[in-house]
Amino acid sequence: MTTTETAVPEPTPEQAALFARVRRMMLIAGLTTALAVAAVLVAIGYRLFRSQGSPATTDVIANLPRGARIVATGTAGDRLVLTLDIAGATEIRTFDAHTLKPTGTIRFVSEP
């Protein structure tokens, strides 16, 4: 043996058991990490493929009373909201944002 080489002693039985336990724990941690990454990739893929089957765009024609004027538009959750001025009376119409079907109407009129 030369002076530049270092001697590596054989591990004791306790050290060998400790090395085996550390290897086993690292294997478990690696497998758990791989399983978590696979689950995330599956979730992302599921959402991507599911969103491609979304419904096509819909064209809707909403008839307004003669002389009606749209004052404001907005959204509230899954609803589209139109505020109309119809001959001095205010009316709010709501539509479902996904299907564009009317969901409700509120009329505000002044008492005589």
Secondary structure, DSSP 8 states (H G I E B T S, - for coil): --TTS-------HHHHHHHHHHHHHHHHHHHHHHHHHHHHHHHHHHHHHHHTT------------TTEEEEEEEEETTEEEEEEEETTEEEEEEEETTT--EEEEEEE----
